[in-house]
């Protein structure tokens, strides 16, 4: 993501092609003399101010919601190979090459759609979506009374903290537990996982 950020700041990207940002960044990491080992899901959301369009690329089970008038009008599709095994970009140690699951950035699900002033864009890791169903997220977003920085930050923090609390509740029937049951596993409780929440609001741009 740091490489993606640098490419964007250098202007080396096309807004309508977020998969391109992901691909260039991943290829740069592969060429590192000292490889950065590990794997990760990835989600990139680009707002093209001139066309009022959102261009997205999502690989794996992180993702985003677009909320308008208190309702989800668009959401990313989760990409899983099988239960609890999301698509992911990987750089494996030499001895594990070919054994570790590794997807191409091209496999990312990409979409483009128009946004309106006031639309809320919530981007998050699966630690949020595995522990909070949409209706709970929407309840928290309703508390957002204005689009100043402090208010947005307070709401994002509140959502993340609620997801964290639910993740450690052994009796809660989380979205993850429900999905596990749908796959024939007898599971209850939340799912402790990394929880990152980013909130953005589409607003008029003024210098």
ChimeraX attribute file (.defattr): number of C-alpha atoms within 10 A of each C-alpha:
attribute: neighborCount
match mode: 1-to-1
recipient: residues
	/A:1	13
	/A:2	8
	/A:3	15
	/A:4	21
	/A:5	12
	/A:6	12
	/A:7	16
	/A:8	14
	/A:9	10
	/A:10	9
	/A:11	10
	/A:12	13
	/A:13	17
	/A:14	13
	/A:15	20
	/A:16	18
	/A:17	17
	/A:18	22
	/A:19	25
	/A:20	18
	/A:21	22
	/A:22	27
	/A:23	16
	/A:24	16
	/A:25	19
	/A:26	19
	/A:27	11
	/A:28	12
	/A:29	16
	/A:30	14
	/A:31	10
	/A:32	9
	/A:33	7
	/A:34	8
	/A:35	13
	/A:36	14
	/A:37	12
	/A:38	12
	/A:39	16
	/A:40	15
	/A:41	21
	/A:42	20
	/A:43	24
	/A:44	22
	/A:45	20
	/A:46	16
	/A:47	18
	/A:48	15
	/A:49	14
	/A:50	6
	/A:51	9
	/A:52	14
	/A:53	17
	/A:54	19
	/A:55	20
	/A:56	24
	/A:57	25
	/A:58	27
	/A:59	30
	/A:60	26
	/A:61	26
	/A:62	27
	/A:63	26
	/A:64	26
	/A:65	19
	/A:66	20
	/A:67	20
	/A:68	16
	/A:69	10
	/A:70	14
	/A:71	13
	/A:72	16
	/A:73	12
	/A:74	14
	/A:75	15
	/A:76	21
	/A:77	16
	/A:78	16
	/A:79	20
	/A:80	14
	/A:81	11
	/A:82	9
	/A:83	11
	/A:84	11
	/A:85	12
	/A:86	20
	/A:87	27
	/A:88	24
	/A:89	22
	/A:90	20
	/A:91	20
	/A:92	18
	/A:93	12
	/A:94	9
	/A:95	8
	/A:96	10
	/A:97	12
	/A:98	9
	/A:99	8
	/A:100	14
	/A:101	17
	/A:102	16
	/A:103	17
	/A:104	14
	/A:105	24
	/A:106	13
	/A:107	16
	/A:108	26
	/A:109	17
	/A:110	20
	/A:111	16
	/A:112	15
	/A:113	11
	/A:114	11
	/A:115	22
	/A:116	12
	/A:117	11
	/A:118	16
	/A:119	18
	/A:120	25
	/A:121	22
	/A:122	19
	/A:123	22
	/A:124	21
	/A:125	21
	/A:126	24
	/A:127	23
	/A:128	29
	/A:129	21
	/A:130	24
	/A:131	29
	/A:132	24
	/A:133	14
	/A:134	13
	/A:135	12
	/A:136	13
	/A:137	19
	/A:138	16
	/A:139	12
	/A:140	14
	/A:141	20
	/A:142	11
	/A:143	12
	/A:144	16
	/A:145	10
	/A:146	11
	/A:147	15
	/A:148	10
	/A:149	9
	/A:150	10
	/A:151	14
	/A:152	21
	/A:153	16
	/A:154	12
	/A:155	20
	/A:156	20
	/A:157	16
	/A:158	16
	/A:159	22
	/A:160	20
	/A:161	15
	/A:162	16
	/A:163	28
	/A:164	21
	/A:165	12
	/A:166	21
	/A:167	24
	/A:168	15
	/A:169	16
	/A:170	13
	/A:171	11
	/A:172	15
	/A:173	16
	/A:174	24
	/A:175	20
	/A:176	24
	/A:177	20
	/A:178	17
	/A:179	15
	/A:180	16
	/A:181	13
	/A:182	12
	/A:183	11
	/A:184	9
	/A:185	11
	/A:186	10
	/A:187	17
	/A:188	18
	/A:189	19
	/A:190	25
	/A:191	24
	/A:192	17
	/A:193	16
	/A:194	13
	/A:195	20
	/A:196	17
	/A:197	21
	/A:198	17
	/A:199	17
	/A:200	17
	/A:201	18
	/A:202	16
	/A:203	13
	/A:204	8
	/A:205	6
	/A:206	4
	/A:207	2
